[in-house]
């Protein structure tokens, strides 16, 4: 499983950091060369974007595991963005 934690760090001051979003990405296909993943994501209320807190699930199918992890995160972010629109 990969865990992605998004933190806001005002002015770079680590003492003031706070988590604003989180996602978990889990391989559900026994680490096959082309793998499928379950994605769970959530985000807290965002007064700047005027959006409520939300939580959602989705999937990624047929991802080539030989790609960089950032491609997986990109696809997971797309799943999360779609869940956020459903909010």
PDB file of N, CA, C and O in Angstrom:
ATOM      1  N   UNK A   1       0.846  -1.176   0.000  1.00  0.00           N
ATOM      2  CA  UNK A   1       0.000   0.000   0.000  1.00  0.00           C
ATOM      3  C   UNK A   1       0.890   1.238   0.000  1.00  0.00           C
ATOM      4  O   UNK A   1       1.922   1.288   0.670  1.00  0.00           O
ATOM      5  N   UNK A   2       0.471   2.211  -0.754  1.00  0.00           N
ATOM      6  CA  UNK A   2       1.096   3.526  -0.693  1.00  0.00           C
ATOM      7  C   UNK A   2       0.169   4.456   0.070  1.00  0.00           C
ATOM      8  O   UNK A   2      -1.051   4.389  -0.077  1.00  0.00           O
ATOM      9  N   UNK A   3       0.740   5.303   0.864  1.00  0.00           N
ATOM     10  CA  UNK A   3      -0.028   6.309   1.595  1.00  0.00           C
ATOM     11  C   UNK A   3       0.478   7.674   1.149  1.00  0.00           C
ATOM     12  O   UNK A   3       1.678   7.946   1.186  1.00  0.00           O
ATOM     13  N   UNK A   4      -0.442   8.520   0.731  1.00  0.00           N
ATOM     14  CA  UNK A   4      -0.104   9.880   0.322  1.00  0.00           C
ATOM     15  C   UNK A   4      -0.748  10.823   1.323  1.00  0.00           C
ATOM     16  O   UNK A   4      -1.958  10.782   1.543  1.00  0.00           O
ATOM     17  N   UNK A   5       0.062  11.661   1.918  1.00  0.00           N
ATOM     18  CA  UNK A   5      -0.439  12.641   2.881  1.00  0.00           C
ATOM     19  C   UNK A   5      -0.086  14.028   2.356  1.00  0.00           C
ATOM     20  O   UNK A   5       1.075  14.320   2.071  1.00  0.00           O
ATOM     21  N   UNK A   6      -1.099  14.877   2.232  1.00  0.00           N
ATOM     22  CA  UNK A   6      -0.894  16.246   1.764  1.00  0.00           C
ATOM     23  C   UNK A   6      -1.001  17.155   2.974  1.00  0.00           C
ATOM     24  O   UNK A   6      -2.025  17.196   3.654  1.00  0.00           O
ATOM     25  N   UNK A   7       0.081  17.883   3.227  1.00  0.00           N
ATOM     26  CA  UNK A   7       0.105  18.806   4.364  1.00  0.00           C
ATOM     27  C   UNK A   7       0.304  20.223   3.877  1.00  0.00           C
ATOM     28  O   UNK A   7       1.021  20.476   2.909  1.00  0.00           O
ATOM     29  N   UNK A   8      -0.339  21.132   4.561  1.00  0.00           N
ATOM     30  CA  UNK A   8      -0.125  22.560   4.357  1.00  0.00           C
ATOM     31  C   UNK A   8       0.874  23.006   5.415  1.00  0.00           C
ATOM     32  O   UNK A   8       0.687  22.743   6.603  1.00  0.00           O
ATOM     33  N   UNK A   9       1.927  23.676   4.987  1.00  0.00           N
ATOM     34  CA  UNK A   9       2.969  24.132   5.911  1.00  0.00           C
ATOM     35  C   UNK A   9       3.106  25.652   5.728  1.00  0.00           C
ATOM     36  O   UNK A   9       3.937  26.108   4.942  1.00  0.00           O
ATOM     37  N   UNK A  10       2.297  26.431   6.450  1.00  0.00           N
ATOM     38  CA  UNK A  10       2.313  27.884   6.268  1.00  0.00           C
ATOM     39  C   UNK A  10       3.706  28.488   6.493  1.00  0.00           C
ATOM     40  O   UNK A  10       4.323  28.302   7.542  1.00  0.00           O
ATOM     41  N   UNK A  11       4.169  29.199   5.496  1.00  0.00           N
ATOM     42  CA  UNK A  11       5.460  29.866   5.602  1.00  0.00           C
ATOM     43  C   UNK A  11       6.626  28.910   5.798  1.00  0.00           C
ATOM     44  O   UNK A  11       7.711  29.338   6.192  1.00  0.00           O
ATOM     45  N   UNK A  12       6.423  27.617   5.531  1.00  0.00           N
ATOM     46  CA  UNK A  12       7.483  26.639   5.743  1.00  0.00           C
ATOM     47  C   UNK A  12       7.722  26.307   7.209  1.00  0.00           C
ATOM     48  O   UNK A  12       8.684  25.613   7.537  1.00  0.00           O
ATOM     49  N   UNK A  13       6.857  26.796   8.095  1.00  0.00           N
ATOM     50  CA  UNK A  13       6.991  26.566   9.535  1.00  0.00           C
ATOM     51  C   UNK A  13       6.368  25.219   9.891  1.00  0.00           C
ATOM     52  O   UNK A  13       5.146  25.099   9.984  1.00  0.00           O
ATOM     53  N   UNK A  14       7.208  24.211  10.089  1.00  0.00           N
ATOM     54  CA  UNK A  14       6.738  22.851  10.354  1.00  0.00           C
ATOM     55  C   UNK A  14       5.849  22.759  11.593  1.00  0.00           C
ATOM     56  O   UNK A  14       5.021  21.853  11.689  1.00  0.00           O
ATOM     57  N   UNK A  15       6.005  23.671  12.529  1.00  0.00           N
ATOM     58  CA  UNK A  15       5.172  23.638  13.748  1.00  0.00           C
ATOM     59  C   UNK A  15       3.719  23.963  13.433  1.00  0.00           C
ATOM     60  O   UNK A  15       2.824  23.622  14.207  1.00  0.00           O
ATOM     61  N   UNK A  16       3.478  24.620  12.301  1.00  0.00           N
ATOM     62  CA  UNK A  16       2.113  25.021  11.934  1.00  0.00           C
ATOM     63  C   UNK A  16       1.495  24.120  10.857  1.00  0.00           C
ATOM     64  O   UNK A  16       0.418  24.410  10.338  1.00  0.00           O
ATOM     65  N   UNK A  17       2.188  23.030  10.532  1.00  0.00           N
ATOM     66  CA  UNK A  17       1.675  22.160   9.470  1.00  0.00           C
ATOM     67  C   UNK A  17       0.372  21.501   9.887  1.00  0.00           C
ATOM     68  O   UNK A  17       0.111  21.268  11.067  1.00  0.00           O
ATOM     69  N   UNK A  18      -0.435  21.208   8.877  1.00  0.00           N
ATOM     70  CA  UNK A  18      -1.671  20.470   9.121  1.00  0.00           C
ATOM     71  C   UNK A  18      -2.022  19.657   7.888  1.00  0.00           C
ATOM     72  O   UNK A  18      -1.825  20.083   6.750  1.00  0.00           O
ATOM     73  N   UNK A  19      -2.542  18.485   8.154  1.00  0.00           N
ATOM     74  CA  UNK A  19      -2.951  17.603   7.061  1.00  0.00           C
ATOM     75  C   UNK A  19      -4.231  18.130   6.441  1.00  0.00           C
ATOM     76  O   UNK A  19      -5.180  18.475   7.144  1.00  0.00           O
ATOM     77  N   UNK A  20      -4.248  18.191   5.104  1.00  0.00           N
ATOM     78  CA  UNK A  20      -5.458  18.642   4.427  1.00  0.00           C
ATOM     79  C   UNK A  20      -6.092  17.560   3.558  1.00  0.00           C
ATOM     80  O   UNK A  20      -7.265  17.656   3.198  1.00  0.00           O
ATOM     81  N   UNK A  21      -5.306  16.519   3.220  1.00  0.00           N
ATOM     82  CA  UNK A  21      -5.852  15.434   2.412  1.00  0.00           C
ATOM     83  C   UNK A  21      -4.995  14.184   2.605  1.00  0.00           C
ATOM     84  O   UNK A  21      -3.847  14.257   3.044  1.00  0.00           O
ATOM     85  N   UNK A  22      -5.586  13.032   2.262  1.00  0.00           N
ATOM     86  CA  UNK A  22      -4.876  11.754   2.408  1.00  0.00           C
ATOM     87  C   UNK A  22      -5.458  10.775   1.390  1.00  0.00           C
ATOM     88  O   UNK A  22      -6.644  10.825   1.063  1.00  0.00           O
ATOM     89  N   UNK A  23      -4.596   9.884   0.897  1.00  0.00           N
ATOM     90  CA  UNK A  23      -5.046   8.817   0.004  1.00  0.00           C
ATOM     91  C   UNK A  23      -4.270   7.544   0.310  1.00  0.00           C
ATOM     92  O   UNK A  23      -3.114   7.588   0.731  1.00  0.00           O
ATOM     93  N   UNK A  24      -4.918   6.426   0.094  1.00  0.00           N
ATOM     94  CA  UNK A  24      -4.283   5.115   0.184  1.00  0.00           C
ATOM     95  C   UNK A  24      -4.473   4.436  -1.166  1.00  0.00           C
ATOM     96  O   UNK A  24      -5.557   4.475  -1.748  1.00  0.00           O
ATOM     97  N   UNK A  25      -3.396   3.809  -1.660  1.00  0.00           N
ATOM     98  CA  UNK A  25      -3.435   3.098  -2.934  1.00  0.00           C
ATOM     99  C   UNK A  25      -2.959   1.672  -2.655  1.00  0.00           C
ATOM    100  O   UNK A  25      -1.829   1.465  -2.212  1.00  0.00           O
ATOM    101  N   UNK A  26      -3.817   0.701  -2.914  1.00  0.00           N
ATOM    102  CA  UNK A  26      -3.460  -0.688  -2.633  1.00  0.00           C
ATOM    103  C   UNK A  26      -3.532  -1.564  -3.873  1.00  0.00           C
ATOM    104  O   UNK A  26      -4.523  -1.534  -4.603  1.00  0.00           O
ATOM    105  N   UNK A  27      -2.492  -2.337  -4.111  1.00  0.00           N
ATOM    106  CA  UNK A  27      -2.467  -3.270  -5.229  1.00  0.00           C
ATOM    107  C   UNK A  27      -3.395  -4.438  -4.903  1.00  0.00           C
ATOM    108  O   UNK A  27      -3.271  -5.055  -3.845  1.00  0.00           O
ATOM    109  N   UNK A  28      -4.317  -4.739  -5.805  1.00  0.00           N
ATOM    110  CA  UNK A  28      -5.288  -5.818  -5.576  1.00  0.00           C
ATOM    111  C   UNK A  28      -5.104  -6.967  -6.576  1.00  0.00           C
ATOM    112  O   UNK A  28      -6.007  -7.784  -6.757  1.00  0.00           O
ATOM    113  N   UNK A  29      -3.924  -7.027  -7.229  1.00  0.00           N
ATOM    114  CA  UNK A  29      -3.716  -8.041  -8.261  1.00  0.00           C
ATOM    115  C   UNK A  29      -2.397  -8.791  -8.076  1.00  0.00           C
ATOM    116  O   UNK A  29      -1.729  -9.129  -9.053  1.00  0.00           O
ATOM    117  N   UNK A  30      -2.030  -9.047  -6.839  1.00  0.00           N
ATOM    118  CA  UNK A  30      -0.852  -9.852  -6.527  1.00  0.00           C
ATOM    119  C   UNK A  30       0.425  -9.372  -7.216  1.00  0.00           C
ATOM    120  O   UNK A  30       1.257 -10.184  -7.622  1.00  0.00           O
ATOM    121  N   UNK A  31       0.577  -8.080  -7.345  1.00  0.00           N
ATOM    122  CA  UNK A  31       1.791  -7.475  -7.900  1.00  0.00           C
ATOM    123  C   UNK A  31       2.105  -7.937  -9.313  1.00  0.00           C
ATOM    124  O   UNK A  31       3.271  -8.090  -9.677  1.00  0.00           O
ATOM    125  N   UNK A  32       1.068  -8.158 -10.106  1.00  0.00           N
ATOM    126  CA  UNK A  32       1.251  -8.552 -11.510  1.00  0.00           C
ATOM    127  C   UNK A  32       1.914  -7.413 -12.284  1.00  0.00           C
ATOM    128  O   UNK A  32       1.862  -6.258 -11.861  1.00  0.00           O
ATOM    129  N   UNK A  33       2.543  -7.743 -13.424  1.00  0.00           N
ATOM    130  CA  UNK A  33       3.184  -6.701 -14.235  1.00  0.00           C
ATOM    131  C   UNK A  33       2.198  -5.606 -14.615  1.00  0.00           C
ATOM    132  O   UNK A  33       2.533  -4.423 -14.562  1.00  0.00           O
ATOM    133  N   UNK A  34       0.978  -5.994 -14.998  1.00  0.00           N
ATOM    134  CA  UNK A  34      -0.112  -5.039 -15.194  1.00  0.00           C
ATOM    135  C   UNK A  34      -1.036  -5.208 -14.000  1.00  0.00           C
ATOM    136  O   UNK A  34      -1.731  -6.218 -13.882  1.00  0.00           O
ATOM    137  N   UNK A  35      -1.043  -4.229 -13.126  1.00  0.00           N
ATOM    138  CA  UNK A  35      -1.745  -4.366 -11.850  1.00  0.00           C
ATOM    139  C   UNK A  35      -2.960  -3.468 -11.756  1.00  0.00           C
ATOM    140  O   UNK A  35      -3.057  -2.432 -12.415  1.00  0.00           O
ATOM    141  N   UNK A  36      -3.881  -3.899 -10.916  1.00  0.00           N
ATOM    142  CA  UNK A  36      -5.069  -3.118 -10.574  1.00  0.00           C
ATOM    143  C   UNK A  36      -4.919  -2.643  -9.129  1.00  0.00           C
ATOM    144  O   UNK A  36      -4.294  -3.304  -8.300  1.00  0.00           O
ATOM    145  N   UNK A  37      -5.510  -1.479  -8.853  1.00  0.00           N
ATOM    146  CA  UNK A  37      -5.356  -0.851  -7.540  1.00  0.00           C
ATOM    147  C   UNK A  37      -6.690  -0.339  -7.033  1.00  0.00           C
ATOM    148  O   UNK A  37      -7.532   0.110  -7.810  1.00  0.00           O
ATOM    149  N   UNK A  38      -6.875  -0.409  -5.731  1.00  0.00           N
ATOM    150  CA  UNK A  38      -8.001   0.234  -5.050  1.00  0.00           C
ATOM    151  C   UNK A  38      -7.481   1.553  -4.487  1.00  0.00           C
ATOM    152  O   UNK A  38      -6.385   1.615  -3.929  1.00  0.00           O
ATOM    153  N   UNK A  39      -8.278   2.600  -4.639  1.00  0.00           N
ATOM    154  CA  UNK A  39      -7.894   3.928  -4.166  1.00  0.00           C
ATOM    155  C   UNK A  39      -8.944   4.416  -3.182  1.00  0.00           C
ATOM    156  O   UNK A  39     -10.142   4.350  -3.455  1.00  0.00           O
ATOM    157  N   UNK A  40      -8.491   4.901  -2.046  1.00  0.00           N
ATOM    158  CA  UNK A  40      -9.353   5.567  -1.072  1.00  0.00           C
ATOM    159  C   UNK A  40      -8.750   6.947  -0.843  1.00  0.00           C
ATOM    160  O   UNK A  40      -7.539   7.071  -0.660  1.00  0.00           O
ATOM    161  N   UNK A  41      -9.577   7.977  -0.852  1.00  0.00           N
ATOM    162  CA  UNK A  41      -9.066   9.334  -0.654  1.00  0.00           C
ATOM    163  C   UNK A  41     -10.063  10.153   0.154  1.00  0.00           C
ATOM    164  O   UNK A  41     -11.268   9.904   0.140  1.00  0.00           O
ATOM    165  N   UNK A  42      -9.518  11.130   0.852  1.00  0.00           N
ATOM    166  CA  UNK A  42     -10.380  12.069   1.587  1.00  0.00           C
ATOM    167  C   UNK A  42      -9.698  13.424   1.636  1.00  0.00           C
ATOM    168  O   UNK A  42      -8.480  13.539   1.499  1.00  0.00           O
ATOM    169  N   UNK A  43     -10.515  14.442   1.836  1.00  0.00           N
ATOM    170  CA  UNK A  43     -10.019  15.803   1.983  1.00  0.00           C
ATOM    171  C   UNK A  43     -10.895  16.508   2.999  1.00  0.00           C
ATOM    172  O   UNK A  43     -12.109  16.304   3.028  1.00  0.00           O
ATOM    173  N   UNK A  44     -10.285  17.333   3.829  1.00  0.00           N
ATOM    174  CA  UNK A  44     -11.049  18.091   4.799  1.00  0.00           C
ATOM    175  C   UNK A  44     -11.773  19.253   4.147  1.00  0.00           C
ATOM    176  O   UNK A  44     -11.536  19.570   2.982  1.00  0.00           O
ATOM    177  N   UNK A  45     -12.638  19.872   4.890  1.00  0.00           N
ATOM    178  CA  UNK A  45     -13.344  21.059   4.408  1.00  0.00           C
ATOM    179  C   UNK A  45     -12.321  22.095   3.945  1.00  0.00           C
ATOM    180  O   UNK A  45     -11.285  22.290   4.581  1.00  0.00           O
ATOM    181  N   UNK A  46     -12.628  22.752   2.834  1.00  0.00           N
ATOM    182  CA  UNK A  46     -11.718  23.755   2.289  1.00  0.00           C
ATOM    183  C   UNK A  46     -12.465  25.071   2.121  1.00  0.00           C
ATOM    184  O   UNK A  46     -13.144  25.271   1.114  1.00  0.00           O
ATOM    185  N   UNK A  47     -12.346  25.983   3.107  1.00  0.00           N
ATOM    186  CA  UNK A  47     -13.079  27.245   3.012  1.00  0.00           C
ATOM    187  C   UNK A  47     -12.602  28.134   1.859  1.00  0.00           C
ATOM    188  O   UNK A  47     -13.375  28.948   1.353  1.00  0.00           O
ATOM    189  N   UNK A  48     -11.350  27.992   1.442  1.00  0.00           N
ATOM    190  CA  UNK A  48     -10.844  28.802   0.327  1.00  0.00           C
ATOM    191  C   UNK A  48     -11.537  28.401  -0.972  1.00  0.00           C
ATOM    192  O   UNK A  48     -11.921  29.258  -1.768  1.00  0.00           O
ATOM    193  N   UNK A  49     -11.696  27.092  -1.183  1.00  0.00           N
ATOM    194  CA  UNK A  49     -12.370  26.590  -2.386  1.00  0.00           C
ATOM    195  C   UNK A  49     -13.882  26.472  -2.180  1.00  0.00           C
ATOM    196  O   UNK A  49     -14.613  26.102  -3.098  1.00  0.00           O
ATOM    197  N   UNK A  50     -14.343  26.791  -0.964  1.00  0.00           N
ATOM    198  CA  UNK A  50     -15.752  26.676  -0.607  1.00  0.00           C
ATOM    199  C   UNK A  50     -16.276  25.261  -0.869  1.00  0.00           C
ATOM    200  O   UNK A  50     -17.343  25.079  -1.456  1.00  0.00           O
ATOM    201  N   UNK A  51     -15.503  24.261  -0.422  1.00  0.00           N
ATOM    202  CA  UNK A  51     -15.909  22.871  -0.631  1.00  0.00           C
ATOM    203  C   UNK A  51     -15.966  22.136   0.708  1.00  0.00           C
ATOM    204  O   UNK A  51     -15.147  22.372   1.596  1.00  0.00           O
ATOM    205  N   UNK A  52     -16.945  21.244   0.837  1.00  0.00           N
ATOM    206  CA  UNK A  52     -17.076  20.482   2.085  1.00  0.00           C
ATOM    207  C   UNK A  52     -16.055  19.343   2.142  1.00  0.00           C
ATOM    208  O   UNK A  52     -15.430  19.005   1.137  1.00  0.00           O
ATOM    209  N   UNK A  53     -15.901  18.769   3.309  1.00  0.00           N
ATOM    210  CA  UNK A  53     -15.081  17.572   3.449  1.00  0.00           C
ATOM    211  C   UNK A  53     -15.727  16.453   2.637  1.00  0.00           C
ATOM    212  O   UNK A  53     -16.947  16.407   2.483  1.00  0.00           O
ATOM    213  N   UNK A  54     -14.905  15.569   2.128  1.00  0.00           N
ATOM    214  CA  UNK A  54     -15.427  14.443   1.350  1.00  0.00           C
ATOM    215  C   UNK A  54     -14.508  13.234   1.513  1.00  0.00           C
ATOM    216  O   UNK A  54     -13.361  13.352   1.944  1.00  0.00           O
ATOM    217  N   UNK A  55     -15.040  12.085   1.159  1.00  0.00           N
ATOM    218  CA  UNK A  55     -14.295  10.833   1.159  1.00  0.00           C
ATOM    219  C   UNK A  55     -14.806  10.016  -0.016  1.00  0.00           C
ATOM    220  O   UNK A  55     -16.008   9.994  -0.280  1.00  0.00           O
ATOM    221  N   UNK A  56     -13.904   9.345  -0.723  1.00  0.00           N
ATOM    222  CA  UNK A  56     -14.335   8.564  -1.876  1.00  0.00           C
ATOM    223  C   UNK A  56     -13.422   7.397  -2.157  1.00  0.00           C
ATOM    224  O   UNK A  56     -12.310   7.308  -1.636  1.00  0.00           O
ATOM    225  N   UNK A  57     -13.911   6.505  -2.990  1.00  0.00           N
ATOM    226  CA  UNK A  57     -13.167   5.312  -3.400  1.00  0.00           C
ATOM    227  C   UNK A  57     -13.244   5.183  -4.914  1.00  0.00           C
ATOM    228  O   UNK A  57     -14.166   5.677  -5.562  1.00  0.00           O
ATOM    229  N   UNK A  58     -12.261   4.514  -5.440  1.00  0.00           N
ATOM    230  CA  UNK A  58     -12.240   4.254  -6.875  1.00  0.00           C
ATOM    231  C   UNK A  58     -11.201   3.202  -7.185  1.00  0.00           C
ATOM    232  O   UNK A  58     -10.666   2.558  -6.283  1.00  0.00           O
ATOM    233  N   UNK A  59     -10.917   3.029  -8.463  1.00  0.00           N
ATOM    234  CA  UNK A  59      -9.957   2.007  -8.851  1.00  0.00           C
ATOM    235  C   UNK A  59      -9.113   2.465 -10.031  1.00  0.00           C
ATOM    236  O   UNK A  59      -9.487   3.359 -10.790  1.00  0.00           O
ATOM    237  N   UNK A  60      -7.983   1.829 -10.152  1.00  0.00           N
ATOM    238  CA  UNK A  60      -7.072   2.003 -11.281  1.00  0.00           C
ATOM    239  C   UNK A  60      -6.869   0.612 -11.852  1.00  0.00           C
ATOM    240  O   UNK A  60      -6.552  -0.322 -11.114  1.00  0.00           O
ATOM    241  N   UNK A  61      -7.046   0.464 -13.144  1.00  0.00           N
ATOM    242  CA  UNK A  61      -6.923  -0.859 -13.761  1.00  0.00           C
ATOM    243  C   UNK A  61      -5.807  -0.874 -14.793  1.00  0.00           C
ATOM    244  O   UNK A  61      -5.617   0.088 -15.537  1.00  0.00           O
ATOM    245  N   UNK A  62      -5.078  -1.970 -14.826  1.00  0.00           N
ATOM    246  CA  UNK A  62      -4.087  -2.196 -15.858  1.00  0.00           C
ATOM    247  C   UNK A  62      -2.886  -1.276 -15.846  1.00  0.00           C
ATOM    248  O   UNK A  62      -2.396  -0.885 -16.906  1.00  0.00           O
ATOM    249  N   UNK A  63      -2.407  -0.927 -14.677  1.00  0.00           N
ATOM    250  CA  UNK A  63      -1.246  -0.044 -14.570  1.00  0.00           C
ATOM    251  C   UNK A  63       0.037  -0.857 -14.695  1.00  0.00           C
ATOM    252  O   UNK A  63       0.217  -1.857 -14.000  1.00  0.00           O
ATOM    253  N   UNK A  64       0.918  -0.429 -15.576  1.00  0.00           N
ATOM    254  CA  UNK A  64       2.205  -1.083 -15.783  1.00  0.00           C
ATOM    255  C   UNK A  64       3.110  -0.758 -14.601  1.00  0.00           C
ATOM    256  O   UNK A  64       3.477   0.400 -14.400  1.00  0.00           O
ATOM    257  N   UNK A  65       3.472  -1.772 -13.819  1.00  0.00           N
ATOM    258  CA  UNK A  65       4.271  -1.560 -12.613  1.00  0.00           C
ATOM    259  C   UNK A  65       5.698  -1.117 -12.906  1.00  0.00           C
ATOM    260  O   UNK A  65       6.412  -0.708 -11.991  1.00  0.00           O
ATOM    261  N   UNK A  66       6.126  -1.189 -14.166  1.00  0.00           N
ATOM    262  CA  UNK A  66       7.476  -0.743 -14.514  1.00  0.00           C
ATOM    263  C   UNK A  66       7.554   0.772 -14.667  1.00  0.00           C
ATOM    264  O   UNK A  66       8.639   1.320 -14.864  1.00  0.00           O
ATOM    265  N   UNK A  67       6.427   1.445 -14.578  1.00  0.00           N
ATOM    266  CA  UNK A  67       6.402   2.909 -14.648  1.00  0.00           C
ATOM    267  C   UNK A  67       6.820   3.502 -13.310  1.00  0.00           C
ATOM    268  O   UNK A  67       6.800   2.826 -12.282  1.00  0.00           O
ATOM    269  N   UNK A  68       7.196   4.762 -13.341  1.00  0.00           N
ATOM    270  CA  UNK A  68       7.526   5.487 -12.122  1.00  0.00           C
ATOM    271  C   UNK A  68       6.315   5.567 -11.191  1.00  0.00           C
ATOM    272  O   UNK A  68       5.170   5.580 -11.643  1.00  0.00           O
ATOM    273  N   UNK A  69       6.579   5.620  -9.916  1.00  0.00           N
ATOM    274  CA  UNK A  69       5.507   5.718  -8.919  1.00  0.00           C
ATOM    275  C   UNK A  69       4.682   6.991  -9.130  1.00  0.00           C
ATOM    276  O   UNK A  69       3.507   7.035  -8.765  1.00  0.00           O
ATOM    277  N   UNK A  70       5.284   8.006  -9.708  1.00  0.00           N
ATOM    278  CA  UNK A  70       4.560   9.266  -9.921  1.00  0.00           C
ATOM    279  C   UNK A  70       3.420   9.109 -10.924  1.00  0.00           C
ATOM    280  O   UNK A  70       2.430   9.836 -10.843  1.00  0.00           O
ATOM    281  N   UNK A  71       3.538   8.178 -11.865  1.00  0.00           N
ATOM    282  CA  UNK A  71       2.422   7.905 -12.780  1.00  0.00           C
ATOM    283  C   UNK A  71       1.257   7.279 -12.005  1.00  0.00           C
ATOM    284  O   UNK A  71       0.094   7.578 -12.278  1.00  0.00           O
ATOM    285  N   UNK A  72       1.569   6.415 -11.043  1.00  0.00           N
ATOM    286  CA  UNK A  72       0.520   5.824 -10.214  1.00  0.00           C
ATOM    287  C   UNK A  72      -0.144   6.910  -9.373  1.00  0.00           C
ATOM    288  O   UNK A  72      -1.369   6.942  -9.255  1.00  0.00           O
ATOM    289  N   UNK A  73       0.641   7.781  -8.800  1.00  0.00           N
ATOM    290  CA  UNK A  73       0.082   8.871  -7.992  1.00  0.00           C
ATOM    291  C   UNK A  73      -0.757   9.804  -8.865  1.00  0.00           C
ATOM    292  O   UNK A  73      -1.801  10.292  -8.433  1.00  0.00           O
ATOM    293  N   UNK A  74      -0.301  10.048 -10.088  1.00  0.00           N
ATOM    294  CA  UNK A  74      -1.077  10.879 -11.020  1.00  0.00           C
ATOM    295  C   UNK A  74      -2.457  10.269 -11.256  1.00  0.00           C
ATOM    296  O   UNK A  74      -3.470  10.968 -11.220  1.00  0.00           O
ATOM    297  N   UNK A  75      -2.484   8.974 -11.496  1.00  0.00           N
ATOM    298  CA  UNK A  75      -3.768   8.304 -11.741  1.00  0.00           C
ATOM    299  C   UNK A  75      -4.632   8.276 -10.484  1.00  0.00           C
ATOM    300  O   UNK A  75      -5.851   8.425 -10.567  1.00  0.00           O
ATOM    301  N   UNK A  76      -4.009   8.086  -9.322  1.00  0.00           N
ATOM    302  CA  UNK A  76      -4.763   8.116  -8.063  1.00  0.00           C
ATOM    303  C   UNK A  76      -5.326   9.512  -7.813  1.00  0.00           C
ATOM    304  O   UNK A  76      -6.446   9.656  -7.323  1.00  0.00           O
ATOM    305  N   UNK A  77      -4.549  10.533  -8.151  1.00  0.00           N
ATOM    306  CA  UNK A  77      -5.042  11.914  -8.002  1.00  0.00           C
ATOM    307  C   UNK A  77      -6.245  12.163  -8.895  1.00  0.00           C
ATOM    308  O   UNK A  77      -7.168  12.876  -8.501  1.00  0.00           O
ATOM    309  N   UNK A  78      -6.251  11.586 -10.091  1.00  0.00           N
ATOM    310  CA  UNK A  78      -7.416  11.723 -10.974  1.00  0.00           C
ATOM    311  C   UNK A  78      -8.639  11.050 -10.384  1.00  0.00           C
ATOM    312  O   UNK A  78      -9.749  11.572 -10.488  1.00  0.00           O
ATOM    313  N   UNK A  79      -8.442   9.884  -9.757  1.00  0.00           N
ATOM    314  CA  UNK A  79      -9.549   9.185  -9.084  1.00  0.00           C
ATOM    315  C   UNK A  79     -10.066  10.058  -7.937  1.00  0.00           C
ATOM    316  O   UNK A  79     -11.276  10.197  -7.756  1.00  0.00           O
ATOM    317  N   UNK A  80      -9.150  10.643  -7.167  1.00  0.00           N
ATOM    318  CA  UNK A  80      -9.540  11.501  -6.039  1.00  0.00           C
ATOM    319  C   UNK A  80     -10.259  12.751  -6.524  1.00  0.00           C
ATOM    320  O   UNK A  80     -11.248  13.169  -5.922  1.00  0.00           O
ATOM    321  N   UNK A  81      -9.774  13.348  -7.602  1.00  0.00           N
ATOM    322  CA  UNK A  81     -10.418  14.556  -8.135  1.00  0.00           C
ATOM    323  C   UNK A  81     -11.841  14.255  -8.597  1.00  0.00           C
ATOM    324  O   UNK A  81     -12.744  15.066  -8.394  1.00  0.00           O
ATOM    325  N   UNK A  82     -12.046  13.092  -9.217  1.00  0.00           N
ATOM    326  CA  UNK A  82     -13.400  12.696  -9.624  1.00  0.00           C
ATOM    327  C   UNK A  82     -14.295  12.498  -8.409  1.00  0.00           C
ATOM    328  O   UNK A  82     -15.463  12.884  -8.428  1.00  0.00           O
ATOM    329  N   UNK A  83     -13.751  11.895  -7.346  1.00  0.00           N
ATOM    330  CA  UNK A  83     -14.537  11.712  -6.115  1.00  0.00           C
ATOM    331  C   UNK A  83     -14.863  13.055  -5.476  1.00  0.00           C
ATOM    332  O   UNK A  83     -15.950  13.236  -4.926  1.00  0.00           O
ATOM    333  N   UNK A  84     -13.934  13.989  -5.545  1.00  0.00           N
ATOM    334  CA  UNK A  84     -14.164  15.315  -4.963  1.00  0.00           C
ATOM    335  C   UNK A  84     -15.295  16.041  -5.701  1.00  0.00           C
ATOM    336  O   UNK A  84     -16.093  16.740  -5.077  1.00  0.00           O
ATOM    337  N   UNK A  85     -15.365  15.877  -7.023  1.00  0.00           N
ATOM    338  CA  UNK A  85     -16.440  16.512  -7.794  1.00  0.00           C
ATOM    339  C   UNK A  85     -17.792  15.968  -7.385  1.00  0.00           C
ATOM    340  O   UNK A  85     -18.783  16.698  -7.398  1.00  0.00           O
ATOM    341  N   UNK A  86     -17.847  14.687  -7.020  1.00  0.00           N
ATOM    342  CA  UNK A  86     -19.107  14.078  -6.575  1.00  0.00           C
ATOM    343  C   UNK A  86     -19.463  14.553  -5.168  1.00  0.00           C
ATOM    344  O   UNK A  86     -20.631  14.627  -4.784  1.00  0.00           O
ATOM    345  N   UNK A  87     -18.380  14.880  -4.399  1.00  0.00           N
ATOM    346  CA  UNK A  87     -18.423  15.391  -3.060  1.00  0.00           C
ATOM    347  C   UNK A  87     -19.569  15.068  -2.263  1.00  0.00           C
ATOM    348  O   UNK A  87     -19.654  15.482  -1.107  1.00  0.00           O
TER     349      UNK A  87
END
